[in-house]
Amino acid sequence: MGLEGAAYTNGAKITNLNCFLPDGARGVGRGVPRRREVHVRVVPLLLSLVLLPLAAFPSFAAATGAPAVISQEIAVSLDPPRHELAGESRIVFVPGSRAVRLRLASQAKVESVRCGNRELPFTFRSGAIDLELPPGENSLAISYRASFNDQVSRHPAAGEDPSYGVNAAIGSEGTFLGGGANWYPVPEQVPASRMIAISAPAGTEAVTFGARLSRQTSGGTTRSVWQEKRPVGELSLSAGPYLVEERKAAGITLYSYFYPDNAELAPRYLDAAAKYLASYQELFGTFPFEKFAVVENFFPTGYGFPSFTLLGGAVIRLPFIVDTSLPHEIAHSWWGNGIDVDLSEGNWCEGLVTYLADYLLKERRSQAEAAEYRRQLLIDYASLVTPENEFALTAFVSRNDPASRAIGYGKAAMVFHMIRSRIGDEAFFGALRELARQRMYRSASWSDLLRAFSQASGKDLAEIRMLIERKGGPRLALDGTQSRRLGVGWQVIGRVRQSPPYFAQKVPLRLETSAGALAWQLPVQAQDATSFDLAAPGKPQRLLLDPDAEIFRILAPGEIPATVNSIKGSGNLLGVVTRNCRVDRGSFRGFLASLSQGRAGIVDETELRPEQAAGHDLLFCGLPHDASLLPPGAEPVNPAGEAGLPDTLRFTVLQRSAPARGVVALFEPGSPTAAALYAPKVTHYGKYGYLLFSGGANRRKSTAVPADGEVVVRFPEHSP
């Protein structure tokens, strides 16, 4: 499967890598060691201050009341066995600064705050250091210690949290310190210049934002120094027993920081990074950072930071990651890291990067792949988003469940596709290059993007704005369609019917005739019906509404296949335990939770009432004794006795036949052991309706073809 999404959290763009993981790969759990007080020698500040003119500072600093920061130097020493760091930071504010607030992890111990040789009084409460700078002084130095040891669960919930609950951890297995963990004193304004020196036991290499100025090992310690010319956001840091490779490509310094077991993959990743960096520089302009590094993590993340991406070791080994996750994270260098997101109008960057990386690469391979990708985005939205969890793109901040992913990534990607289709490639990519030129190292909003696209094309995009600012999208169907002879040709008339809420947009229609296919863009108004009158030289055979999924719309039920996502998106799911269910109720409950259905009710089949069965989507553990509970003729086949063996698990989703609505699913583990091994994997196969696992892996997957619903009209063979 390909990339399904990413999140925006803690200053990092996070890819949802759950769908990649082979054989349920997860982070390795670690026991909790006893915490001990330890004094670690603070690394002396190695960096000299870089003084910048006041004109270099953002004009908003004064307006917010927070003092602008000329420079910040950070030095940290990592002690992995004790999960601790000792740090010192020197911060220089603009002259005249007085009240200062810095964020630091609440569990940290502040050892001193100094101005020159003087100790400064301060308060440290709830993760905030508050103090006053003496008159005439504009710098301070802080020494502190902190412990970070977030645990990676051995059995993490298969939800939508790609961080696995780890914001910061220092250990012998590896170190990850996320920006949101406040592992160094974070000023209210991003410094105009920032440097960091990192020390760790010999052989433990570290990487963070910016250019690497030096790297050396001596006296049992490995040290590196990093500098950002244009700092953005809050720093994140990774460290581990890396083997480091370096090269230059496309005018950029490239690194790989891989664990020894994966070091042989470094050339492949560096080659791919060079290729995609060159490609994206042609599309978007100069790469905005000093380097790009591919860094291995000790749990299966997919993070994109300014100047590096952090991928779990299990993820790195997957052969397709170099052409899925890697280009996605590289594209984030411009969109989301180089240009930050103004969240006052919602997070646009995940949808844009999904479109520019995941989608665009498929489009370059084939138009058929591109159409299928767009169709899957619409299917995911219709399967996962309900009136209860639906929201507008302006309300999207980050992914936290399947529905938010379908909105913030899927719907947003379709919106960008509609913009590109409306204004053309030259204006679309030209607007992105101009936006990168004007707003790099600043933030941008949906309005800024729409303005750039409108200025580049001279076209009004008010209809697109409606899709951004309002929930949902149009629900469209063909109605009253007729064909007749008209002179030497044919005429097709009818209406495109729309259910409330109404949207205005251009809707593709394709008429297949004996003389070939014809295409139109029908301007559908924000009303209940829009008429059309089409002329064709040949006899009409089929009329199709949006056959290639070119616009964002809510699919009709008949267009949506029964899939795993149908279960994940169900608003009325009921779990049913049959007499041949081969797991206990607790394990079945855990399986429901892995499908984001932890709150679904569970009943025994013997207690299931007819009105319950009719009013709910049903997920059976085992095959029901009452075959009438399954759609007619829909009981899944068991080719060559594939299912039912102890080392197998089969999962099937079936569409109910009209007039009944909804889906019925069958969860059939061959044994409790098979359930424990395979059940957590099912959620990662969202677009499939039939899954079979055995021998430690997925062996079969397929999806039934849905009916055409109300968007295809077939004309009779003979004219009336």
C-alpha positions as CSV (number, residue, x, y, z in Angstrom):
1,M,0.0,0.0,0.0
2,G,1.0,3.5,-0.5
3,L,1.2,6.5,1.7
4,E,-2.1,7.3,3.4
5,G,-1.5,10.6,5.1
6,A,0.6,12.7,7.5
7,A,0.0,14.9,10.6
8,Y,1.1,18.3,11.6
9,T,2.3,18.4,15.2
10,N,5.2,19.5,17.4
11,G,6.7,21.5,14.5
12,A,7.0,18.4,12.4
13,K,5.1,17.1,9.4
14,I,4.3,13.5,10.3
15,T,3.5,10.8,7.8
16,N,1.1,8.1,8.9
17,L,3.4,5.1,8.3
18,N,1.0,2.6,10.0
19,C,-0.1,1.6,6.5
20,F,3.5,0.7,5.5
21,L,4.5,-1.4,8.3
22,P,5.4,-5.0,7.3
23,D,4.1,-7.7,9.5
24,G,2.8,-5.2,12.1
25,A,6.2,-3.7,12.7
26,R,6.2,-1.4,15.7
27,G,8.6,0.4,17.9
28,V,10.5,-1.9,20.3
29,G,9.2,-1.6,23.9
30,R,11.6,-0.7,26.7
31,G,11.4,-1.3,30.4
32,V,11.3,1.7,32.7
33,P,14.6,2.1,34.5
34,R,14.8,3.5,38.0
35,R,15.4,7.2,37.8
36,R,18.5,8.5,39.5
37,E,19.9,11.9,40.2
38,V,23.1,12.5,38.2
39,H,25.3,15.5,37.6
40,V,26.5,15.6,34.0
41,R,29.2,18.1,33.0
42,V,27.6,20.8,30.9
43,V,29.3,21.3,27.5
44,P,30.8,24.8,27.4
45,L,29.3,27.0,24.7
46,L,31.4,26.6,21.7
47,L,29.8,29.2,19.5
48,S,30.4,32.9,19.1
49,L,27.5,35.2,18.8
50,V,26.3,36.4,15.3
51,L,25.1,39.9,15.6
52,L,22.4,40.9,13.1
53,P,20.9,44.4,12.4
54,L,17.6,45.1,14.0
55,A,16.0,45.3,10.5
56,A,16.4,41.5,10.3
57,F,13.8,40.9,13.0
58,P,10.1,40.3,12.4
59,S,8.0,43.4,12.7
60,F,5.4,41.5,14.7
61,A,7.8,41.1,17.7
62,A,7.0,44.5,19.1
63,A,3.3,44.1,18.4
64,T,3.1,40.8,20.4
65,G,5.0,42.2,23.3
66,A,7.5,39.4,23.2
67,P,11.1,40.6,22.8
68,A,12.8,39.7,19.5
69,V,15.8,37.4,19.7
70,I,19.1,38.3,18.0
71,S,20.7,34.9,18.6
72,Q,20.5,31.7,20.6
73,E,23.3,29.3,21.3
74,I,22.5,25.9,22.8
75,A,24.9,23.2,24.1
76,V,23.6,19.9,25.3
77,S,25.3,16.7,26.6
78,L,23.3,13.5,26.2
79,D,23.5,10.7,28.8
80,P,21.6,7.8,27.2
81,P,22.0,5.2,30.0
82,R,20.4,7.6,32.4
83,H,17.9,9.1,29.9
84,E,19.2,12.6,30.8
85,L,20.6,15.7,29.2
86,A,22.5,18.6,30.7
87,G,22.2,21.8,28.8
88,E,23.3,25.4,28.6
89,S,21.9,28.1,26.4
90,R,22.9,31.7,25.8
91,I,20.2,34.0,24.4
92,V,20.7,37.6,23.1
93,F,17.7,39.8,22.8
94,V,17.3,43.1,21.1
95,P,18.5,46.1,23.2
96,G,15.8,47.4,25.5
97,S,14.2,44.0,26.2
98,R,13.0,43.6,29.8
99,A,10.4,40.9,30.5
100,V,11.4,37.5,29.2
101,R,9.5,34.2,29.1
102,L,11.1,30.9,28.0
103,R,9.5,27.5,27.8
104,L,11.3,24.5,29.2
105,A,10.1,21.0,30.0
106,S,8.2,21.1,33.3
107,Q,10.3,18.2,34.7
108,A,13.6,20.1,34.1
109,K,15.7,21.4,36.9
110,V,17.0,25.0,36.2
111,E,20.4,25.2,37.9
112,S,21.2,28.9,37.2
113,V,20.1,31.9,35.1
114,R,23.0,34.4,34.7
115,C,23.6,37.7,33.1
116,G,27.3,38.1,32.8
117,N,28.6,37.1,36.3
118,R,25.4,37.9,38.0
119,E,22.7,35.4,39.0
120,L,19.3,36.6,37.9
121,P,16.1,35.9,39.9
122,F,13.5,33.9,38.1
123,T,10.4,31.9,38.5
124,F,9.9,28.4,36.9
125,R,6.3,27.2,37.0
126,S,4.3,24.8,34.7
127,G,7.1,24.7,32.1
128,A,7.7,28.5,31.9
129,I,10.7,30.5,33.1
130,D,9.8,34.2,33.7
131,L,12.4,36.8,34.6
132,E,13.4,40.5,34.1
133,L,16.6,41.5,32.3
134,P,18.6,44.2,34.2
135,P,18.5,47.7,32.6
136,G,21.1,48.0,29.9
137,E,21.5,44.2,29.6
138,N,20.2,42.1,26.7
139,S,21.6,38.6,27.2
140,L,21.4,35.7,29.6
141,A,22.7,32.2,30.0
142,I,20.7,29.3,31.5
143,S,22.0,26.0,32.8
144,Y,19.6,23.1,33.3
145,R,19.2,19.4,33.5
146,A,16.2,17.2,32.4
147,S,15.2,13.6,32.0
148,F,13.2,12.3,28.9
149,N,12.1,8.7,28.7
150,D,8.7,8.4,26.9
151,Q,8.0,4.7,26.3
152,V,7.1,3.2,23.0
153,S,4.3,0.8,23.7
154,R,4.8,-2.8,22.9
155,H,1.2,-3.0,21.6
156,P,0.4,0.5,20.5
157,A,-3.2,1.2,19.5
158,A,-3.7,1.2,15.8
159,G,-5.1,4.6,15.8
160,E,-4.0,7.8,14.1
161,D,-1.2,8.9,16.4
162,P,2.0,8.5,14.3
163,S,4.2,9.6,17.2
164,Y,3.2,6.4,19.2
165,G,3.0,8.8,22.2
166,V,6.7,9.5,22.2
167,N,7.5,13.3,22.4
168,A,11.0,12.9,23.8
169,A,13.2,10.0,24.8
170,I,16.9,9.6,25.5
171,G,18.2,6.1,25.7
172,S,20.8,3.7,24.5
173,E,18.5,2.5,21.8
174,G,18.2,6.0,20.4
175,T,17.3,9.6,21.2
176,F,14.4,11.6,19.9
177,L,13.7,15.1,21.2
178,G,10.7,16.7,19.5
179,G,10.2,20.4,19.2
180,G,7.1,20.3,21.4
181,A,9.0,18.7,24.3
182,N,10.8,21.9,25.2
183,W,14.1,20.2,25.7
184,Y,15.9,23.5,25.5
185,P,14.8,27.0,26.6
186,V,12.5,28.1,23.9
187,P,12.0,31.9,23.5
188,E,8.7,33.3,22.4
189,Q,10.2,34.5,19.2
190,V,12.3,32.4,16.8
191,P,15.8,33.7,16.9
192,A,17.3,35.4,13.9
193,S,20.4,33.1,14.3
194,R,20.7,29.8,16.1
195,M,23.5,27.3,16.8
196,I,23.6,24.1,18.7
197,A,26.4,22.0,19.9
198,I,25.7,18.3,20.9
199,S,27.9,16.0,22.8
200,A,27.2,12.3,23.4
201,P,29.2,9.1,24.2
202,A,31.6,8.1,21.5
203,G,29.9,6.6,18.6
204,T,26.5,8.3,19.2
205,E,26.0,10.7,16.3
206,A,23.4,13.5,16.6
207,V,21.6,15.5,14.0
208,T,19.4,18.6,14.2
209,F,18.4,21.5,12.0
210,G,20.8,23.6,10.0
211,A,24.2,23.0,8.5
212,R,26.8,20.8,10.2
213,L,29.8,22.9,10.9
214,S,31.9,20.3,12.6
215,R,31.9,16.7,13.8
216,Q,34.6,14.9,15.8
217,T,35.2,12.1,18.3
218,S,37.8,12.4,21.0
219,G,38.2,11.6,24.7
220,G,35.3,9.2,24.6
221,T,32.8,11.8,23.3
222,T,31.4,12.5,19.9
223,R,30.6,16.1,19.2
224,S,28.8,18.0,16.4
225,V,28.0,21.7,15.9
226,W,25.1,22.9,13.7
227,Q,24.0,26.3,12.5
228,E,20.8,27.7,11.0
229,K,21.0,30.7,8.7
230,R,17.3,31.2,8.7
231,P,15.9,29.4,11.8
232,V,12.3,28.2,11.7
233,G,10.1,26.7,14.4
234,E,11.3,24.7,17.4
235,L,14.3,22.5,17.2
236,S,14.1,18.7,17.2
237,L,17.1,16.4,17.7
238,S,17.8,12.8,17.0
239,A,20.8,10.7,18.0
240,G,21.9,7.1,17.8
241,P,24.7,4.7,16.9
242,Y,24.6,6.0,13.3
243,L,26.9,5.3,10.4
244,V,27.1,8.5,8.5
245,E,27.4,9.1,4.7
246,E,27.6,12.4,2.9
247,R,27.5,13.7,-0.6
248,K,26.7,16.8,-2.7
249,A,23.9,16.8,-5.2
250,A,21.7,19.5,-6.8
251,G,23.8,22.0,-5.0
252,I,22.7,20.6,-1.6
253,T,24.7,18.7,1.1
254,L,23.0,15.3,1.6
255,Y,23.5,13.0,4.6
256,S,22.3,9.6,5.7
257,Y,22.3,8.7,9.4
258,F,21.5,5.0,9.5
259,Y,21.9,2.3,12.1
260,P,24.5,-0.4,11.1
261,D,21.8,-2.9,10.1
262,N,20.4,-0.5,7.5
263,A,23.6,1.3,6.5
264,E,23.8,-0.6,3.2
265,L,20.6,1.2,2.1
266,A,22.2,4.6,2.4
267,P,23.3,4.9,-1.3
268,R,19.7,4.1,-2.5
269,Y,18.3,6.8,-0.3
270,L,20.9,9.4,-1.2
271,D,20.3,8.7,-4.9
272,A,16.6,9.1,-4.5
273,A,16.9,12.3,-2.4
274,A,19.2,13.8,-5.1
275,K,16.6,12.9,-7.8
276,Y,13.6,14.4,-6.0
277,L,15.4,17.4,-4.7
278,A,16.4,18.3,-8.3
279,S,12.9,17.7,-9.5
280,Y,11.2,19.8,-6.8
281,Q,13.7,22.6,-7.2
282,E,12.5,22.8,-10.8
283,L,8.9,23.0,-9.7
284,F,9.2,25.2,-6.6
285,G,12.5,27.0,-6.7
286,T,15.7,26.9,-4.6
287,F,15.8,24.4,-1.7
288,P,15.2,26.5,1.4
289,F,17.6,24.8,3.9
290,E,21.3,24.1,4.4
291,K,21.2,20.4,4.0
292,F,18.9,17.4,3.6
293,A,19.4,14.3,5.8
294,V,17.7,11.0,5.9
295,V,17.8,9.9,9.5
296,E,16.8,6.5,11.1
297,N,14.6,6.4,14.2
298,F,14.3,3.7,16.7
299,F,10.5,3.5,16.4
300,P,8.5,3.6,13.2
301,T,7.9,7.3,12.6
302,G,7.8,9.3,9.4
303,Y,8.6,12.8,10.4
304,G,9.6,15.7,8.2
305,F,11.6,18.5,9.9
306,P,13.4,21.5,8.4
307,S,16.4,20.0,6.7
308,F,15.9,16.3,7.6
309,T,13.4,13.5,7.7
310,L,13.2,10.9,10.4
311,L,12.1,7.4,9.4
312,G,11.8,4.3,11.5
313,G,14.2,1.4,10.8
314,A,11.3,-0.9,9.9
315,V,10.0,1.7,7.5
316,I,13.4,2.3,5.8
317,R,13.7,-1.3,4.9
318,L,10.4,-1.2,2.9
319,P,11.4,-1.1,-0.8
320,F,8.8,1.5,-1.9
321,I,9.5,4.1,0.8
322,V,12.1,5.9,-1.4
323,D,9.3,6.6,-3.9
324,T,6.5,7.4,-1.4
325,S,7.4,8.7,2.0
326,L,10.8,10.2,1.0
327,P,9.5,12.5,-1.8
328,H,6.6,13.5,0.5
329,E,9.0,14.6,3.2
330,I,11.2,16.4,0.8
331,A,8.2,18.4,-0.6
332,H,7.5,19.4,3.0
333,S,10.8,21.3,2.9
334,W,9.0,24.0,1.0
335,W,5.4,23.5,2.1
336,G,5.0,23.4,5.9
337,N,8.6,23.7,6.9
338,G,10.1,26.5,4.7
339,I,6.7,28.2,4.5
340,D,4.8,27.6,7.8
341,V,1.1,27.3,8.1
342,D,-1.0,30.2,9.3
343,L,-3.5,28.0,11.2
344,S,-6.1,30.9,11.5
345,E,-7.6,29.5,8.3
346,G,-6.6,25.8,8.8
347,N,-3.7,23.6,7.8
348,W,-3.3,23.5,4.0
349,C,0.2,22.0,3.8
350,E,-0.8,18.4,4.2
351,G,-3.2,18.4,1.4
352,L,-0.8,20.3,-0.8
353,V,2.1,17.9,-0.2
354,T,-0.2,14.9,-0.6
355,Y,-1.0,16.4,-4.0
356,L,2.5,17.4,-5.1
357,A,4.2,14.2,-3.9
358,D,2.0,11.2,-3.5
359,Y,-0.5,12.1,-6.2
360,L,1.8,13.8,-8.7
361,L,4.2,10.9,-8.8
362,K,1.3,8.6,-9.7
363,E,0.1,11.0,-12.4
364,R,3.6,11.0,-14.0
365,R,3.5,7.2,-14.2
366,S,0.0,7.0,-15.8
367,Q,-3.3,8.8,-16.1
368,A,-5.1,5.6,-15.0
369,E,-3.1,5.5,-11.7
370,A,-3.9,9.2,-11.2
371,A,-7.6,8.7,-11.7
372,E,-7.6,5.7,-9.4
373,Y,-5.8,7.7,-6.7
374,R,-8.4,10.5,-6.9
375,R,-11.2,8.0,-6.8
376,Q,-9.8,6.4,-3.7
377,L,-9.6,9.8,-2.0
378,L,-13.3,10.3,-2.6
379,I,-14.1,6.7,-1.5
380,D,-12.2,7.3,1.7
381,Y,-14.0,10.5,2.4
382,A,-17.4,8.9,1.8
383,S,-16.5,5.9,3.9
384,L,-15.0,7.6,6.9
385,V,-16.6,11.0,7.2
386,T,-20.0,11.3,8.7
387,P,-22.2,14.3,9.6
388,E,-21.1,13.9,13.2
389,N,-17.3,14.2,12.5
390,E,-17.3,16.4,9.4
391,F,-15.7,19.8,9.5
392,A,-14.4,22.4,7.0
393,L,-10.9,22.6,5.8
394,T,-10.5,25.9,7.6
395,A,-10.9,23.9,10.9
396,F,-8.3,21.3,10.1
397,V,-5.1,21.4,12.2
398,S,-3.8,17.9,12.3
399,R,-4.8,14.3,11.8
400,N,-6.1,12.6,14.8
401,D,-8.5,10.0,13.4
402,P,-9.4,8.4,10.0
403,A,-12.1,11.1,9.3
404,S,-9.7,14.0,9.9
405,R,-7.2,12.4,7.6
406,A,-9.8,12.0,4.8
407,I,-10.6,15.7,5.2
408,G,-7.3,17.4,5.8
409,Y,-5.4,15.3,3.3
410,G,-7.9,13.8,0.9
411,K,-10.4,16.6,0.4
412,A,-7.6,19.2,0.4
413,A,-5.6,17.3,-2.2
414,M,-8.8,17.2,-4.4
415,V,-9.2,21.0,-3.9
416,F,-5.7,21.6,-5.2
417,H,-6.4,19.3,-8.2
418,M,-9.5,21.3,-9.0
419,I,-7.5,24.5,-8.8
420,R,-4.8,23.1,-11.2
421,S,-7.5,21.8,-13.6
422,R,-9.1,25.2,-13.6
423,I,-6.1,27.4,-14.1
424,G,-3.7,25.1,-15.9
425,D,-0.2,23.9,-15.1
426,E,1.7,27.0,-16.1
427,A,-0.3,29.2,-13.7
428,F,-0.5,26.6,-11.0
429,F,3.2,25.9,-10.6
430,G,4.1,29.5,-11.4
431,A,2.0,30.6,-8.5
432,L,3.7,28.1,-6.2
433,R,7.1,29.3,-7.3
434,E,6.1,32.9,-6.6
435,L,4.6,32.0,-3.3
436,A,7.8,30.3,-2.3
437,R,9.8,33.3,-3.4
438,Q,7.7,35.8,-1.4
439,R,6.8,33.9,1.7
440,M,9.7,31.6,2.4
441,Y,10.5,31.5,6.2
442,R,7.2,33.1,6.9
443,S,3.7,31.7,7.1
444,A,0.9,31.5,4.6
445,S,-2.9,30.9,4.8
446,W,-5.5,29.4,2.5
447,S,-6.3,33.0,1.4
448,D,-2.6,33.6,0.5
449,L,-2.6,30.5,-1.6
450,L,-5.9,31.3,-3.4
451,R,-4.7,34.9,-4.0
452,A,-1.5,33.6,-5.6
453,F,-3.4,31.2,-7.9
454,S,-5.9,33.9,-8.9
455,Q,-3.2,36.4,-9.6
456,A,-1.2,33.9,-11.7
457,S,-4.2,32.9,-13.8
458,G,-6.5,36.0,-13.7
459,K,-9.4,33.6,-12.7
460,D,-11.9,33.9,-9.9
461,L,-11.7,31.0,-7.5
462,A,-14.8,31.8,-5.4
463,E,-16.3,28.4,-6.1
464,I,-13.1,26.7,-4.7
465,R,-13.2,28.9,-1.6
466,M,-16.7,27.5,-0.9
467,L,-15.2,24.0,-0.7
468,I,-12.5,25.2,1.7
469,E,-14.8,27.2,4.1
470,R,-17.8,24.9,4.2
471,K,-18.3,21.4,5.4
472,G,-18.7,18.5,3.0
473,G,-19.2,18.9,-0.7
474,P,-21.8,18.5,-3.5
475,R,-23.9,15.3,-3.7
476,L,-24.7,14.9,-7.4
477,A,-26.8,12.5,-9.5
478,L,-28.1,12.2,-13.1
479,D,-31.8,12.5,-13.4
480,G,-34.4,12.4,-16.2
481,T,-31.9,11.6,-18.8
482,Q,-33.3,10.9,-22.3
483,S,-31.8,10.5,-25.8
484,R,-33.4,11.0,-29.2
485,R,-32.6,11.4,-32.9
486,L,-32.0,15.0,-34.0
487,G,-31.4,15.3,-37.7
488,V,-28.2,13.4,-38.6
489,G,-27.1,13.3,-35.0
490,W,-28.4,12.7,-31.5
491,Q,-29.6,14.8,-28.5
492,V,-29.2,13.9,-24.9
493,I,-31.1,15.9,-22.3
494,G,-31.5,15.6,-18.5
495,R,-30.6,17.2,-15.2
496,V,-27.8,17.0,-12.7
497,R,-29.6,16.8,-9.4
498,Q,-28.0,18.1,-6.2
499,S,-28.9,17.4,-2.6
500,P,-28.5,20.1,0.0
501,P,-26.2,21.7,1.0
502,Y,-25.8,23.2,-2.5
503,F,-22.4,24.0,-4.1
504,A,-21.7,25.7,-7.4
505,Q,-18.9,24.1,-9.6
506,K,-18.1,22.8,-13.0
507,V,-19.0,19.1,-13.3
508,P,-17.4,16.8,-15.9
509,L,-19.8,14.8,-18.1
510,R,-18.7,12.2,-20.6
511,L,-21.0,10.8,-23.3
512,E,-19.9,7.5,-24.9
513,T,-21.4,7.1,-28.3
514,S,-21.0,4.8,-31.3
515,A,-18.9,7.6,-32.9
516,G,-16.6,8.0,-29.8
517,A,-16.6,9.8,-26.5
518,L,-17.4,13.5,-25.9
519,A,-16.7,15.5,-22.8
520,W,-18.3,18.6,-21.3
521,Q,-17.8,20.8,-18.2
522,L,-21.3,21.6,-17.0
523,P,-21.6,24.7,-14.8
524,V,-23.8,23.3,-12.0
525,Q,-25.4,26.0,-10.0
526,A,-25.9,26.1,-6.2
527,Q,-29.5,24.8,-6.5
528,D,-31.4,21.5,-6.6
529,A,-31.1,20.8,-10.3
530,T,-29.1,22.0,-13.4
531,S,-30.4,21.0,-16.9
532,F,-28.1,20.0,-19.8
533,D,-28.7,19.5,-23.5
534,L,-25.9,17.6,-25.3
535,A,-25.5,17.0,-29.0
536,A,-23.6,14.0,-30.3
537,P,-22.9,12.7,-33.8
538,G,-23.2,9.0,-32.8
539,K,-25.8,6.9,-31.0
540,P,-25.5,7.4,-27.2
541,Q,-24.4,4.4,-25.2
542,R,-23.5,5.7,-21.7
543,L,-23.6,9.0,-19.9
544,L,-21.2,9.4,-17.0
545,L,-20.9,12.1,-14.4
546,D,-17.3,12.8,-13.3
547,P,-16.1,9.4,-14.5
548,D,-12.4,10.1,-13.7
549,A,-13.0,11.7,-10.2
550,E,-11.9,15.2,-11.3
551,I,-13.9,17.1,-8.7
552,F,-14.5,16.8,-5.0
553,R,-17.9,15.5,-4.3
554,I,-19.6,13.1,-1.8
555,L,-20.1,9.8,-3.6
556,A,-23.5,8.1,-3.7
557,P,-23.8,4.9,-1.7
558,G,-23.8,2.8,-4.9
559,E,-20.4,4.2,-5.9
560,I,-18.7,3.1,-2.6
561,P,-17.2,-0.4,-2.4
562,A,-17.5,-2.3,0.9
563,T,-14.1,-2.0,2.5
564,V,-12.3,-1.9,5.8
565,N,-12.8,1.8,5.8
566,S,-16.5,1.2,5.6
567,I,-16.2,-0.4,9.1
568,K,-13.8,2.3,10.4
569,G,-16.2,5.0,9.3
570,S,-19.4,3.4,10.5
571,G,-21.5,5.5,12.8
572,N,-23.6,2.6,14.1
573,L,-21.4,-0.5,14.2
574,L,-22.4,-3.4,16.4
575,G,-20.0,-6.3,17.1
576,V,-21.6,-9.8,17.2
577,V,-20.0,-12.8,18.8
578,T,-21.0,-16.0,17.1
579,R,-20.6,-19.5,18.6
580,N,-17.6,-20.2,16.4
581,C,-15.7,-17.0,17.4
582,R,-12.2,-18.2,18.2
583,V,-11.1,-15.3,20.5
584,D,-12.3,-14.1,23.8
585,R,-14.5,-11.0,24.1
586,G,-11.6,-8.8,25.3
587,S,-9.5,-9.6,22.1
588,F,-12.6,-8.9,20.0
589,R,-13.0,-5.6,21.7
590,G,-9.3,-4.8,21.0
591,F,-9.8,-5.6,17.3
592,L,-12.8,-3.2,17.2
593,A,-10.6,-0.5,18.9
594,S,-7.9,-1.0,16.2
595,L,-10.6,-0.1,13.7
596,S,-11.4,3.1,15.6
597,Q,-14.6,1.4,16.9
598,G,-13.6,0.9,20.5
599,R,-17.0,2.3,21.6
600,A,-19.1,-0.1,19.5
601,G,-21.5,-2.3,21.3
602,I,-21.0,-6.1,21.5
603,V,-23.7,-8.7,21.7
604,D,-23.9,-12.5,21.4
605,E,-25.6,-13.7,18.2
606,T,-28.2,-15.5,20.3
607,E,-29.2,-12.1,21.8
608,L,-29.2,-10.2,18.5
609,R,-32.7,-8.8,17.9
610,P,-34.0,-8.4,14.3
611,E,-34.4,-4.6,14.7
612,Q,-30.8,-4.4,16.0
613,A,-29.5,-6.3,12.9
614,A,-31.5,-4.1,10.6
615,G,-30.5,-0.8,12.2
616,H,-26.7,-1.4,12.5
617,D,-23.7,-2.2,10.5
618,L,-22.6,-5.6,11.8
619,L,-19.1,-7.0,12.5
620,F,-19.3,-10.7,13.3
621,C,-16.6,-12.6,15.1
622,G,-16.9,-15.9,13.3
623,L,-19.6,-16.9,10.8
624,P,-23.1,-16.4,12.0
625,H,-25.3,-19.4,12.6
626,D,-28.2,-17.5,11.0
627,A,-27.3,-17.2,7.3
628,S,-30.1,-14.7,6.8
629,L,-27.9,-12.1,8.6
630,L,-25.6,-12.0,5.6
631,P,-26.5,-10.4,2.2
632,P,-28.1,-13.0,-0.1
633,G,-25.5,-15.2,-1.8
634,A,-22.8,-13.2,-0.2
635,E,-21.2,-15.8,2.1
636,P,-17.5,-15.7,1.2
637,V,-16.0,-18.6,-0.5
638,N,-13.1,-20.5,1.1
639,P,-10.8,-21.4,-1.8
640,A,-8.6,-24.5,-1.1
641,G,-9.5,-24.3,2.6
642,E,-7.5,-21.0,3.0
643,A,-9.4,-19.8,6.0
644,G,-10.1,-21.6,9.3
645,L,-6.6,-23.0,9.8
646,P,-4.8,-22.1,13.0
647,D,-2.3,-19.7,11.3
648,T,-4.9,-17.8,9.2
649,L,-7.1,-14.8,9.6
650,R,-9.8,-13.8,7.1
651,F,-11.6,-10.5,7.1
652,T,-14.4,-9.8,4.7
653,V,-16.7,-6.8,4.2
654,L,-20.0,-7.3,2.4
655,Q,-22.4,-4.7,1.0
656,R,-26.0,-5.2,2.0
657,S,-28.5,-5.5,-0.9
658,A,-31.3,-2.9,-1.4
659,P,-33.5,-2.0,0.3
660,A,-31.3,-2.8,3.2
661,R,-28.4,-0.4,3.8
662,G,-24.9,-0.6,5.2
663,V,-22.3,-3.3,5.5
664,V,-21.7,-6.6,7.2
665,A,-18.2,-7.8,8.1
666,L,-16.8,-11.2,9.0
667,F,-13.7,-11.4,11.3
668,E,-12.5,-15.0,11.2
669,P,-9.2,-15.8,13.0
670,G,-8.1,-19.4,12.9
671,S,-6.9,-19.2,16.5
672,P,-6.2,-16.7,19.3
673,T,-2.6,-16.7,18.2
674,A,-3.5,-15.8,14.6
675,A,-5.8,-13.0,15.9
676,A,-3.0,-11.5,18.1
677,L,-0.6,-11.6,15.1
678,Y,-2.8,-10.5,12.2
679,A,-5.8,-8.5,13.7
680,P,-3.7,-5.3,14.2
681,K,-2.8,-5.3,10.5
682,V,-6.3,-5.2,9.2
683,T,-6.7,-1.4,9.8
684,H,-3.8,-0.7,7.4
685,Y,-5.7,-2.2,4.4
686,G,-8.4,0.4,4.4
687,K,-9.3,0.3,0.7
688,Y,-9.8,-3.5,0.6
689,G,-12.9,-5.6,1.2
690,Y,-11.3,-9.0,1.4
691,L,-8.1,-9.9,3.3
692,L,-6.4,-13.2,4.1
693,F,-3.4,-13.5,6.3
694,S,-1.2,-16.6,6.8
695,G,2.5,-17.4,7.2
696,G,3.2,-14.1,8.9
697,A,1.9,-11.9,6.1
698,N,-1.0,-10.9,3.9
699,R,-1.6,-13.4,1.2
700,R,-4.7,-12.1,-0.6
701,K,-6.4,-8.7,-0.8
702,S,-9.2,-7.5,-3.1
703,T,-12.1,-5.2,-3.4
704,A,-15.5,-5.8,-5.0
705,V,-16.5,-3.5,-7.8
706,P,-19.3,-1.2,-6.6
707,A,-22.5,-0.5,-8.6
708,D,-22.6,2.6,-10.7
709,G,-25.1,4.3,-8.4
710,E,-26.8,7.4,-9.8
711,V,-23.9,8.7,-11.9
712,V,-24.1,6.4,-14.9
713,V,-26.9,6.2,-17.4
714,R,-27.0,3.3,-19.9
715,F,-29.1,4.0,-23.0
716,P,-31.1,1.2,-24.7
717,E,-29.6,-0.6,-27.7
718,H,-32.5,0.5,-30.0
719,S,-33.8,4.0,-30.3
720,P,-37.4,4.5,-29.1
